[in-house]
């Protein structure tokens, strides 16, 4: 039985905030060639035999109908040096500023990719599953570009934890 009381909801929220997840910029282009994008924390690669990616996108995201209609997107795994760009993609009042950095380049199918990202995955949607206020896109990875170093911390990916971005402080493994 699923609990729905306020105490459970708050405990769930705190538990999820304690989980570190990747943060990426999902970009696409519409039929007129205009760029669209959003920040996502629900993107997961799930196969290398048939290179695949799962991404969840909220129906309220301005880029959602473009992804749904075009069936194409680029997932940009951003580095710590791109924190200012992440901020632009996380706020709707910054929508006009999202692609103003000189680090954006046109990739396959005209999809914008961030050359300072740790990696960029160009994807073709194979299927979609609606769940609540999200659509889960299952896609095939068609191309991959590795990013340029952008300073001393160049390839340190950003993660999302406790409601905000964070750098990985250590590469030591247990």
C-alpha positions in Angstrom: 0.0 0.0 0.0 1.4 3.4 -1.0 1.5 6.0 1.7 0.3 9.4 0.7 0.4 11.4 4.0 2.4 14.6 4.3 5.1 13.0 6.5 5.7 10.3 4.0 5.9 12.8 1.1 8.5 14.9 3.0 10.6 11.8 4.0 10.5 10.7 0.4 11.6 14.1 -0.8 14.5 14.1 1.6 15.5 10.6 0.6 15.5 11.5 -3.1 17.5 14.7 -2.5 20.2 12.6 -0.8 20.6 10.6 -4.0 23.4 11.8 -6.3 22.4 11.8 -10.0 23.9 13.0 -13.2 22.8 16.4 -14.6 22.7 17.0 -18.3 21.4 19.5 -20.9 18.9 17.9 -23.3 18.9 19.9 -26.6 16.9 19.6 -29.7 15.9 21.7 -32.8 12.5 22.4 -34.3 11.5 22.3 -37.9 12.6 25.9 -38.4 16.0 25.2 -37.0 15.5 27.0 -33.7 17.3 25.5 -30.7 15.4 24.3 -27.6 16.6 22.6 -24.4 16.2 21.8 -20.7 18.2 20.6 -17.8 17.5 16.9 -16.9 18.5 14.6 -14.1 16.7 11.5 -15.4 18.9 10.3 -18.3 20.3 6.8 -18.1 22.3 4.9 -20.7 21.2 1.2 -20.6 23.0 -0.7 -23.3 26.2 -0.7 -25.2 25.3 -3.7 -27.5 22.5 -1.6 -28.9 23.6 1.9 -27.8 20.5 3.2 -26.0 19.5 6.0 -23.6 16.3 6.5 -21.5 15.3 10.1 -20.7 12.3 11.4 -18.8 10.9 14.8 -19.8 8.1 16.8 -18.1 5.1 17.6 -20.2 5.4 21.2 -18.9 8.9 21.6 -20.4 9.0 24.0 -23.4 11.2 21.5 -25.3 8.9 18.6 -24.7 6.7 19.0 -27.8 9.7 19.6 -30.0 11.4 16.3 -28.8 8.1 14.5 -29.1 7.5 15.8 -32.7 11.1 15.6 -34.0 12.2 12.4 -32.4 15.7 13.7 -32.0 17.8 15.1 -29.1 21.3 15.5 -27.9 22.2 14.7 -24.3 25.1 16.9 -23.1 26.8 15.6 -20.0 28.0 18.9 -18.6 31.3 19.6 -16.8 31.9 21.7 -13.7 33.0 24.6 -15.9 29.5 24.8 -17.4 27.7 25.8 -14.2 26.6 29.1 -15.6 25.1 27.4 -18.6 23.3 25.0 -16.4 21.7 27.9 -14.6 20.3 29.3 -17.9 18.7 25.9 -18.6 17.2 25.5 -15.2 15.3 28.8 -15.2 12.5 29.6 -17.7 13.2 33.4 -17.3 16.7 32.6 -18.9 15.3 30.8 -21.9 16.5 33.4 -24.4 20.1 33.1 -23.0 20.4 29.3 -23.1 22.4 29.1 -26.4 24.4 32.3 -26.2 27.7 30.7 -25.2 30.3 30.4 -27.9 30.8 26.7 -26.9 27.6 25.6 -28.8 28.1 23.8 -32.1 25.7 22.3 -34.6 25.9 18.5 -34.7 24.2 15.7 -36.6 20.6 16.7 -37.7 21.5 20.3 -36.7 21.2 19.3 -33.0 23.1 21.7 -30.8 25.9 20.3 -28.7 28.1 21.8 -26.1 31.8 21.3 -27.0 32.9 21.7 -23.3 30.5 18.9 -22.2 32.2 15.8 -20.9 30.3 13.8 -23.6 27.4 14.5 -26.0 25.1 11.7 -27.1 23.0 12.3 -30.3 19.8 10.2 -30.0 16.9 9.1 -32.1 13.7 8.3 -30.2 12.6 4.7 -30.7 9.6 4.8 -28.3 7.8 6.8 -25.7 5.9 5.9 -22.5 3.7 8.5 -20.7 3.8 8.3 -17.0 2.0 10.8 -14.8 3.2 14.3 -16.0 6.3 12.9 -17.8 7.2 11.1 -21.0 10.0 8.5 -20.9 11.8 8.5 -24.2 13.7 5.3 -25.2 16.2 6.2 -27.8 19.1 4.9 -29.9 22.5 6.6 -29.5 23.5 7.4 -33.1 26.7 9.4 -32.4 28.9 10.5 -29.5 31.3 13.5 -29.2 33.7 13.8 -26.4 34.2 17.4 -25.0 37.1 19.7 -25.0 38.9 20.4 -21.8 37.6 23.7 -20.2 40.2 24.4 -17.5 41.8 22.6 -14.7 38.6 20.9 -13.7 37.7 20.3 -17.4 36.3 16.8 -17.2 34.8 16.8 -13.8 31.2 16.2 -14.4 28.5 18.0 -12.5 26.1 15.9 -10.4 22.8 16.9 -8.8 22.4 16.3 -5.1 20.4 17.9 -2.3 18.5 20.1 -4.7 21.5 21.6 -6.6 24.6 21.0 -8.6 27.8 19.7 -7.1 31.3 18.8 -8.4 32.7 15.4 -7.8 35.5 16.1 -5.2 37.2 12.7 -5.5 37.8 10.0 -8.0 38.7 7.4 -5.4 36.6 4.3 -5.5 35.8 2.1 -2.6 
